[in-house]
């Protein structure tokens, strides 16, 4: 079996990876670390705002689809798109619970053709749960209640699909 070899990056590659004129050095100083932390924090606020806007949009589209079943297919496309985005970025901003709920919602939206009232209620509960995690800013994996909620989603999906 061949051994892996670690090849150090060339100086040219290092210069490209770290912009020494406008960016940060490879070994950032404390003041540079503060700037980086501030940028990440500001990005987190933008993430929360964008997820909240997506959830508002989904709630509105869900209400429309309940009144007009012809909108159901486009709603499922929107749910899959938003759930995919949320599950992909949740962990980046220390919201793994948001990621897990969005993963479940994404899977559900991928299975549905025409939804019955129970399936629509499960989708609504997923969206509401995402709202709660976001509104309460529940970072990390949550506690016992949150884990029970995830298990309840798993059981509801298994029973209704």
Secondary structure, 3 states (H helix, E strand, C coil): CCCCCCCCCCHHHHHHHCCCCCCCCCCCCHHHHHHHHHHHHHHHHHHHHHHHHHHHHHHHHHHHHHHCHHHHHHHHHHHHHHHHHHHHHHCCCCCHHHHHHHHHHHHHHHHCCCCCHHHHHHHHHHHHHHHHHHHCCCCCCCCHHHHHHHHHHHHHHHHHC
